[in-house]
Amino acid sequence: MPQSSSSGQALTGLGQGARTRAERLAALLDDRIRTRGLAPGEPVGTLESLRAETGLAYATVSEAVRLLRDRGVLEIRPGRGGGLFVAERGPVVRLRHTLLSVEEEPGTVADAIELRDHLEELIDVGAARHRTGRDVADLRGLLEQLRAAPDWAGFMRANWALHERIAAISPNAMARAVYTGTLGHLGAASSRFDDDAAATGYRAERYQVHADLVEAIAAGDEAAVRAAVARHNTTT
């Protein structure tokens, strides 16, 4: 797939930031699809063409494609003539694009925090009702990444990854779309702490809140989930 110019962003120069390279690539691919006005069923490329264009590792490109598939943006067609195609755009995908359209407005981060807090209980209770053994294992693995994060930026990346994985368990697709849209705004926001030493106490507190939330979801204990969400939202 050729690199885009005026019709969309080039998928290069991803650099470092609050989000992972896979998340940044997913955002750029989504932007390319929207700015080029690609219709459902139109080809976007292949894993190999994206890897060649970006110079990123195959695993990074695969993760970006998985994120867009899970968000209803891309369809993956296997076999001869297969590749990556624009998915049919249902109301959930249109809603996500509405969220993206307001990302530059003043107060977006504050709005995203307020909206996320209102949705947190709905998303997390849904996860507690529908989690599987695999889901729980994934959440505990992400929780360990949160605990072991070497710095504030890594801690925040692990935080957003954990919340996105919890949201993926919830069966409410509309709430999931709005919730993960708010995470995109928050993930791109500036860090709360410039000094890692100043963040130590806060990180310990936030880790324990998330540990309690994960274990409540694992146990399917809705009362404990609600209690953990209340602590989560009051210590943000």
C-alpha positions as CSV (number, residue, x, y, z in Angstrom):
1,M,0.0,0.0,0.0
2,P,1.5,3.3,-1.0
3,Q,2.2,5.9,1.7
4,S,-0.5,8.6,1.9
5,S,0.2,12.3,1.3
6,S,-2.5,14.9,1.3
7,S,-5.2,12.3,1.4
8,G,-4.2,11.0,4.8
9,Q,-1.3,10.7,7.3
10,A,1.8,8.7,6.4
11,L,2.2,5.7,8.7
12,T,5.8,6.7,9.7
13,G,7.5,8.6,12.5
14,L,5.3,7.0,15.2
15,G,7.9,7.9,17.8
16,Q,7.3,7.6,21.6
17,G,4.3,8.8,23.6
18,A,1.8,7.9,26.2
19,R,0.3,5.3,23.8
20,T,2.1,2.2,22.5
21,R,3.3,2.2,18.9
22,A,0.5,-0.3,18.0
23,E,-2.1,2.1,19.4
24,R,-0.5,5.0,17.5
25,L,-0.4,3.0,14.3
26,A,-4.1,2.0,14.8
27,A,-5.0,5.7,15.2
28,L,-3.2,6.7,12.1
29,L,-4.7,3.8,10.1
30,D,-8.2,4.9,11.3
31,D,-7.4,8.5,10.3
32,R,-6.3,7.3,6.9
33,I,-9.5,5.4,6.3
34,R,-11.6,8.4,7.3
35,T,-9.7,11.1,5.5
36,R,-9.6,9.1,2.2
37,G,-13.3,8.4,2.5
38,L,-12.7,4.6,2.0
39,A,-16.0,2.8,1.8
40,P,-16.9,-0.6,3.4
41,G,-15.2,-3.4,1.5
42,E,-12.4,-1.3,0.1
43,P,-8.9,-2.7,0.6
44,V,-6.5,-1.1,3.1
45,G,-3.5,-3.3,2.5
46,T,-2.0,-6.4,4.1
47,L,0.0,-7.0,7.2
48,E,3.1,-7.3,5.1
49,S,2.5,-4.1,3.2
50,L,1.9,-2.2,6.4
51,R,5.0,-3.7,8.0
52,A,7.1,-2.7,4.9
53,E,5.6,0.9,4.9
54,T,6.1,1.5,8.6
55,G,9.3,-0.5,9.3
56,L,7.6,-1.7,12.5
57,A,7.8,-5.3,13.8
58,Y,5.2,-7.7,12.5
59,A,3.9,-8.1,16.1
60,T,3.3,-4.4,16.4
61,V,1.5,-4.2,13.1
62,S,-0.6,-7.3,14.0
63,E,-1.6,-5.7,17.3
64,A,-2.7,-2.5,15.6
65,V,-4.8,-4.4,13.1
66,R,-6.3,-6.4,15.9
67,L,-7.3,-3.2,17.8
68,L,-9.0,-1.9,14.6
69,R,-10.7,-5.2,14.0
70,D,-12.0,-5.3,17.6
71,R,-13.3,-1.7,17.2
72,G,-15.2,-2.6,14.0
73,V,-13.0,-0.6,11.7
74,L,-11.2,-3.3,9.8
75,E,-12.2,-6.7,8.5
76,I,-9.5,-9.4,8.0
77,R,-10.1,-11.7,5.1
78,P,-7.9,-14.8,4.9
79,G,-6.7,-16.7,1.9
80,R,-6.0,-15.8,-1.7
81,G,-7.2,-12.3,-2.4
82,G,-7.5,-11.6,1.2
83,G,-6.0,-8.9,3.3
84,L,-7.3,-5.9,5.3
85,F,-10.6,-4.3,4.2
86,V,-12.8,-1.5,5.6
87,A,-15.5,-3.0,7.7
88,E,-19.2,-2.3,7.4
89,R,-19.8,0.8,9.5
90,G,-22.5,0.2,12.0
91,P,-23.7,2.7,14.7
92,V,-20.8,1.7,17.0
93,V,-18.1,2.7,14.5
94,R,-19.9,5.9,13.6
95,L,-20.1,6.8,17.3
96,R,-16.4,6.2,17.7
97,H,-15.7,8.6,14.8
98,T,-18.0,11.2,16.4
99,L,-15.8,11.0,19.5
100,L,-12.7,11.4,17.4
101,S,-14.1,14.5,15.8
102,V,-14.1,16.4,19.1
103,E,-10.6,15.5,20.2
104,E,-9.2,19.0,19.6
105,E,-11.9,20.9,21.4
106,P,-11.1,22.7,24.7
107,G,-11.9,20.7,27.8
108,T,-11.8,17.3,26.0
109,V,-9.7,15.6,28.7
110,A,-12.0,16.8,31.5
111,D,-15.0,15.7,29.5
112,A,-13.4,12.3,28.8
113,I,-12.7,11.7,32.5
114,E,-16.3,12.6,33.5
115,L,-17.7,10.3,30.8
116,R,-15.4,7.5,31.6
117,D,-16.3,7.7,35.3
118,H,-20.0,7.4,34.5
119,L,-19.4,4.4,32.3
120,E,-16.9,2.6,34.6
121,E,-19.4,0.7,36.7
122,L,-21.4,-0.4,33.6
123,I,-18.3,-1.7,31.9
124,D,-16.8,-3.4,34.9
125,V,-20.0,-5.0,36.1
126,G,-20.5,-6.3,32.6
127,A,-17.0,-7.7,32.7
128,A,-17.6,-9.5,36.0
129,R,-20.7,-11.1,34.6
130,H,-19.1,-12.4,31.4
131,R,-15.4,-13.0,32.1
132,T,-13.8,-16.2,31.2
133,G,-10.8,-18.0,32.6
134,R,-8.7,-16.6,29.6
135,D,-10.0,-13.1,30.4
136,V,-9.0,-13.3,34.0
137,A,-5.5,-14.6,33.1
138,D,-5.1,-11.7,30.7
139,L,-6.2,-9.1,33.3
140,R,-3.8,-10.5,35.9
141,G,-1.0,-10.4,33.3
142,L,-1.8,-6.7,32.5
143,L,-2.0,-6.0,36.2
144,E,1.5,-7.4,36.7
145,Q,2.7,-5.0,33.9
146,L,1.1,-2.2,35.8
147,R,2.9,-3.2,39.0
148,A,6.3,-3.6,37.2
149,A,6.1,-0.5,35.0
150,P,9.6,1.2,35.2
151,D,8.4,4.8,35.0
152,W,5.3,7.0,35.0
153,A,4.8,6.8,31.2
154,G,4.9,3.0,31.4
155,F,2.5,2.9,34.3
156,M,0.0,5.0,32.3
157,R,0.4,2.7,29.2
158,A,-0.3,-0.3,31.3
159,N,-3.2,1.4,33.0
160,W,-4.9,2.1,29.7
161,A,-4.2,-1.4,28.4
162,L,-5.8,-2.9,31.4
163,H,-8.9,-0.8,31.1
164,E,-9.2,-1.5,27.4
165,R,-9.0,-5.3,28.1
166,I,-11.7,-5.0,30.8
167,A,-13.9,-3.1,28.3
168,A,-13.4,-5.9,25.7
169,I,-15.1,-8.3,28.0
170,S,-18.2,-6.2,28.4
171,P,-21.1,-7.3,26.1
172,N,-22.5,-3.8,25.7
173,A,-20.9,-2.7,22.3
174,M,-22.2,0.8,22.4
175,A,-20.9,1.5,25.9
176,R,-17.6,-0.2,25.0
177,A,-17.2,2.1,22.0
178,V,-17.7,5.3,24.0
179,Y,-15.6,4.0,26.9
180,T,-12.6,3.1,24.8
181,G,-13.0,6.4,22.9
182,T,-12.5,8.2,26.2
183,L,-9.4,6.1,26.9
184,G,-7.9,7.4,23.6
185,H,-8.3,11.0,24.7
186,L,-6.8,10.2,28.2
187,G,-4.0,8.1,26.8
188,A,-2.8,11.0,24.7
189,A,-3.0,13.5,27.6
190,S,0.1,14.8,29.4
191,S,1.3,13.0,32.4
192,R,0.2,14.0,35.9
193,F,3.8,13.7,37.2
194,D,7.0,14.9,35.7
195,D,9.0,13.5,38.7
196,D,8.8,9.7,39.1
197,A,9.7,10.0,42.7
198,A,6.7,12.2,43.4
199,A,4.5,9.6,41.7
200,T,5.6,6.6,43.9
201,G,2.8,6.9,46.5
202,Y,0.2,7.6,44.0
203,R,1.2,4.7,41.8
204,A,1.0,2.3,44.8
205,E,-2.5,3.5,45.7
206,R,-3.7,3.3,42.1
207,Y,-2.1,-0.2,41.7
208,Q,-4.0,-1.5,44.7
209,V,-7.3,0.0,43.4
210,H,-6.8,-1.8,40.1
211,A,-5.8,-5.0,41.8
212,D,-9.0,-5.0,43.9
213,L,-11.0,-4.3,40.7
214,V,-9.4,-7.2,38.8
215,E,-10.0,-9.6,41.6
216,A,-13.6,-8.5,42.0
217,I,-14.2,-9.1,38.3
218,A,-12.4,-12.5,38.5
219,A,-14.7,-13.5,41.4
220,G,-17.8,-12.2,39.6
221,D,-18.6,-10.2,42.8
222,E,-20.7,-7.3,41.6
223,A,-20.8,-5.6,45.0
224,A,-17.0,-5.7,45.2
225,V,-16.7,-4.4,41.6
226,R,-19.0,-1.4,42.5
227,A,-16.9,-0.7,45.6
228,A,-13.7,-0.9,43.6
229,V,-15.1,1.4,41.0
230,A,-16.1,3.9,43.6
231,R,-12.6,4.0,45.0
232,H,-11.2,4.1,41.4
233,N,-13.3,7.2,40.5
234,T,-12.6,9.1,43.7
235,T,-8.8,8.6,43.6
236,T,-8.2,9.5,39.9
